[in-house]
Amino acid sequence: MDSPRHVLLFFFFFFLVPTCFSNECLCSNQTSSNSYYYSSSSSSLQDEIVELANRASMLKWMKRIRREIHEHPEVAYEEFNTSALIRHELDQLGVSYQWPVANTGVVAKIGSGDPPFVALRADMDALPIQELVDWEHKSKVDGKMHACAHDAHVAMLLGAAKILQEMKDKLLATVILIFQPAEERGTGARDIIAEKVLEDVAAVFGLHLVPEYPLGVVASRPGEFLAGCGSFKANINGKGGACLDPVLAASTSVISLQNIVSRETDPLDSQVLSVAMVNAGSSLDIIPDSATIGGTYRAFSRKSFYWLKKRIEEVIIAQAEVHRCSAEVIFNGDEHPTIPPTRNDERIYEVVREVSGMIVGKENTEVAPVFTGSEDFAFYLEKVPGAFVLVGMRNDETGSIHPAHSPYYVVDEDALPIGAALHAAFALSFHSYSTNSYI
């Protein structure tokens, strides 16, 4: 989630919620402080999901997968070994899949092939970060690290696949398992969609481990959740010898851009626009032929996000014309793609809220605030209804306290059964929810 281009700012704004495991949520059993179980009067379906997710053999298996991926991190579109590991495990489970999808991605299918179709997604790429955590399974690749829990996301979705295979007789939907490349680059989801993976899909679900919520807490919200993030670069062309000054045009463009948010937007509709780069000539006494400016913008609503993009282009081109220059505004570059806002479907959110309550207890499901971080899961949500949730893993004892993209980032592996159970429970419960007032 979020690269250095669209950093996970929201992790710094989470509320810390006290960990409170009751008899109606996942809690430590008497034989191991590292396993969880669900003990309540809820349906046998929930009991079976959680029992399977928390078997000692399951946890050991997910840890092995996560650690193997962690030791051999691969950045965007280089996830060849990660993909091979996923395919091997799916073969062992007897799960059919398609590969390659979006270069290195894997798309698996469990169920009869009949509707409804439900998609579950895990991202699988690492970051260009040098790991500074000293532990047995430290990254063996210099300058690369899983510092955003994608290794754990893969392990949890494989865990869900194992649960769903064992419970196929109770599965009333066809489940599409998406192992997605290049989330950190912000292009993986878009490439998956381009290969028609979401055709006929009725709902999509995704999650992200976060260290700012305690272990066992699940947080999300209906509607607007994470900000859209975009960048722009404008090339302003003049003619130095004719005194068509691109520096002056660039300067007035910068000033005018700052007025968009302060003078043209609703103060209750949070938006950000920042110019962070200005380049022009190299001589002190010669007007250059061109100047370049660039920056970033964010907004929570899709309408505001795309309006802001439109106004950036209009303002720069108009200011260039005032000074008899021309301008070209470039969005969605390869290094800085445009990622839309993450907006949860209200109806699917209600399904997820109920499912989360089954797994961790209602007292451990939180309504999250909106955050300025971005996530390319938003591309799926523009195509089909769905929901994205945050799964807490903060634990001082295991060192799971550092924000994503930190070289000291540590995953608390006790969260693996929770994520696997959430994925599986959503898929197994969706059909029953889709026949009632939620959908």
N, C-alpha and C positions, 0 to 999 in steps of 0.2 A: 504494500500500500504506500503510495506516494514515494517518489524518488527525491533526490536533492532538488529537482526542478519543482516539485510540488510536495514539499516536506510535510510530514505528519504533524502539523502544528496542533491538531486537535488533541493529541496525546497529552499535551501540557495543560489542558483545561478540564480534564476529567475530574469529577467529584470522587473522592475516595469513600467507598461505602463499606461499613463494617461487615466482616464475614459472619454470617449467622446461619448455620446449618441446623435445620430442625428435622423432625421425623418425617416431614413431607418433602425433603430435598435430598440431593446427593450429599452424603456425609461420611466421615471416616467410620469404618467398621472396627470390630474388636480385634481382628486378626492382623490388620495392616493399616498403617497411617497413610499409605499411598494408594488405597483403593476406595471406591465409593459405591454406594448402593442406594436404591430408591425404596423406601418402605412407607407405603400409604395404602389407602383403600382404592387407589386408582385402578384402571383397567389392567388386565393381564398383558395387554399389548405393551403398555409402558413398562411394566415390570420386566418383561422379556427383553426389551430393548436395552434397558439399563443393566440388566444382569449380564447380557452378552458383552456390552461395552466395557464392563468392569471385571471381566474374568482376568485372572492373573496372566493367562496365556495371551489374551488379547492385548493387554497393556505391554507385555514384554515384546510382542510382535510389532506394535506401533512404535515403541521406543527404538527398536532395531532399525526400522525403516527410516524414522526421523534422523537418527544418528548417522546412518550411512549417507543420507542426502546431505546432512550438515557437514560431514567430512569432505565432501566433494561438491562444493557449490558451483553452480553454473549460472551465468548472467543471461539476460534476455536473448532468446533464440539460439542459445548454446546449450540448452538443457537436454542434450542427447543421452547422457548416462542416467540422468534423472528419469527421462522418458522410458529408457530401457528397463530401469528398476520397476517403474509403475507397470509396464506391460508384463514383466515377469510375474509380479504379484497377482495381477489380474488373471494371467494364465493359470496360476496355482489355484485361484478361487473358481475357475471355470466361468469367468465373466468375459463376454465378447466385447470387442472394442474396435475402433477405427483409428488408424495411425498411418502417416503423420497428418495432423490437422493444425493449420497455422504454423507450419514448419516443424515444430517439435511437440506440439500438443497431442494429447490422447483423449478420445471421447469414448466412454464405455456405456453399455446399456444393460440394465437389469429389468426383467419383467416380461410380460407376454408380447409386448409390442403394440398393445392396444391403448387408447387414451383412457384417462388423462396422462399427459406427459409432464413430468416434473424434472427440472434440472437442478443439479447441485454442483457448485463450482469450488475448485481449489486452485490457487496460483502456485507456481513452482520455481520461479526464478530467484536468483540471489542478487546481491549488491556488490559493487566494486569497493568494498571496505575491508581493511585489514583487521582480522579478529584479534582482540586483546584479552580475551577470556582464556585463562589457562585451565583446561580440563581434558579429560581423556579423549574426547571426540572433537577436539578443536579442528577448524578448517585446515585441510592439508594443501590448499591452493593459496599461494601468496596473493594478497590484494583482493580476495573475494571471500564473502561471508554471507551466511543466511542471518541477516540482522533484522528481519521483518516477519519471522515465523512462517515463511512459506514452506519450509521443510516440515513443520508441524502440520500445516494445512493439508499437505499431501498425505501425511500419515493418517490424519483424521478422516479424510475422505475415503482412503483405502479401508480404514476401520469400518466406516459406514457401509462400504461395499460388502465387506465380510458379513456384517449384520444382516443386510438386505438379502444376501444370498441364502443365509440360514433361515430367513423368515419369508422366503419367496411365496409360500403358500398363503400368506396373509397380505401380500402386496397387491393392492387394487389399482396401482398406477404403474406406468412404465417410467423408470428412473434413468435419466441421462446424467452421467458422471463426467464433468468437464475438468480435465487437468490442463490448466491454461498457462501458456508461456507469457513472458514479457509484460507482467503487470507493472513492474517498476518503470518500464519505459512508457507505459500508458497506451500501448497499442495492441496488446495481446487479446483483450476481449473483443475489440473491433475486428481483428483478424479471424477470431473464432466465429463471430457472427457472419462475416463475409462468406464462410464456408457452409452457411445454412444450418448450423447446428441447432438453432432455436426454432426451426420450422415445427409448427404444431405444439410447441411447448406452452403449457397453460400457466406455469409459475416457475420462478427461479429463486434459489436461496443461496446465500453466501455468508461466510463469517470471517472474523479476524481476531486472533488472540491479541490482547492488549495488557500491558503490565500496570496500567493505572487503575484498573478495577481489580478487586481481590479475587482470588481463586474461587470459582463457583458462581460468580455474578454474570448475568447476561444482560446487556443493555442495547436498546435500540429506540427508535421513535417512528411514528407514522409520518408520512409526507417528507418534507425537506429534512435532510439529515446531514450530508456532507456537501461542501461547496464544490462548484465547478471551478476548474482551474485552466486558464489559457495563457498563452504568451503571444507577443507580437514583435515584429521587427519591421521598421519602415526605412526604406532607402529614399532619401530626398535628393533630387538631382537639380542642380542649377548650372551656372556657367560663370566661373570666377572672373574671366577676362571681361565679361559683359556686366559684371556686378550683379548677377542674379545669384544672390547670396543664400546658399542652402543652410548655412549656420543660423542665420536669422530665422529662416523658415522652421528649422528644427527647434529653435529656442521658443518661438511663439507656439509651436505645436505642444511642447512640453507643458507650458503654462496653461494652454487651453484644455489639455487632457486632464489636468488636475481639477478643473472646474466641472467636469462631467459629474463626478460623484457628489461634490459639495453643492452644486447648483441645479442639477437636473434629476436627481433621484430622491425617492422617498427616504427620509432618514431612518424609518423603521424597516426598510428593506436593505439589509446590510450588503454592501458591495465594496470592493477594493480595486484600485487601479494605481499601479506604481510604475514610473519610468525609472529603470535601473541602469540603462546603458546609453551613452552618447559618444559617438566617434565622428571626427571630422578630419580636417587637414593636419599637416605636421609642421607647417611654416608659420611664423609669427606675422608675416607681412604679405601673405598671398591668400586671397579668398579661394577656398577649395571648390572643386566642381560638384562635390557630393558630401552628404552627411548621413549618418545612420543613428537612429534611436531605437530603443527596444524596452520592453518591460513585461509585466504580468498583470492579470486581472482575475478576480474571483467574485462569485455571486452564488446565492443559495437556490433561487428559483430559476427554472429553465428560461422563462420569459425574460427575466432580468439579465441572465448570463448572455443570451444571444443578442439582446438589445445593446448591452455594453460593448460587445464585440463590434456590432454595426456602427456604434457611435465613435469608437476609436478610429475606425477607418475613415469615416466621414470627416472627423475633425482634422486628422493629419493631412488628408488630401486637400481640404478646403484651405487650411493654413498655408500649404505649399503654393496653392494657386494665388493666394493674396500676394505672395512675394515673387510671383512669376516663375515659380519652380514647379516641378512635377514630383509626384510621390507614388511609390508602390508599397503597399502594406501587406506583409506576409504573416499568415496565421498557420498554426498546425504544422510546424516544422518537424522533422524527424526527431530532433533532440528535445523539442519542447512541444509535444502534442497537446491538442485541446481536449480536455476531459470534462464532460458535462456534469452538472450537479447530480449527486446520488439522492434519489427521491424514492422512498419506500411506498409501495402501494398500500393504501390504508387497509384494504381488506386482507391482503396477504400478511400484513403486519399483525393483524389480530390473530391469524392462524399461528404465526410464529410466536406471538406472546403466549398463547395457550400452550403450545408445544414446549416452549422454554420453561413455563411453570411446571409442566409435568416432569421435566428433567432436573431442574435445580431448585424447584419450589418457588411459589409465587412471590415470597418475600425476598427472593434473590433475583428477581427480574426487575430491571430499572428502566424508566423512561429517560433516555439520554438527551442532553441538550444538542443543539446543532453545533457543528465544528467546521473550521475552515480548511481542514485537510481534504484531500481528494482521493478517489479510488476508482479504478477503471471498471469496476463492477457496474458503474453507472451506465455504461453502454448497454448492458443486458437489460437494465431497468427501463431504458428508452424503447426497448423492443417488446418486452413482455412484462406482466405484473410480477413483482417479486419483493424481497426484503433482504436487507443486509444487517447483520448484528455483530456486536462486539462481545467477546468472551473473555472475562477477566482471568488473569493468571498471576496477579501480584502476590509475591511471597518473599518476605525478607530472608527467610532461612535458605532458600534456593538461589537467592540473588536475582530473582525476577523483578527487578525494580527499575531497570534502565529503559528509556524510551526507544522506540523503533529507530533504526538507522544509527544506533550507537554501536561502537566497536565492542562495548561491554554488554550487549544485549544477550539475555539468557531466557530461554523458554522453560517454564515449569511444566514438566512432562505429565504431571498429575491432571493437567487440563485436557490431555488427549482423549480420555474416555468421554468427557463432556461434549467435546466437539463432534466426535463420532456419533454419539447418541442424538445430538441435536439434528445432524444431517439425516440420520436414519428415521428419527421420529417424524420429522417434517414430511419425508417421502411416504412413510407408512400411514400417516394420519391425513394426508392431503385430500384423499378421495372422500373421506367422511365429512371433512369440513367443507369440501366443495359442493356438497349436497344440502348444506344448511345456509343460514343467513349470512355467514361470513363472506361467501364468494358470490 
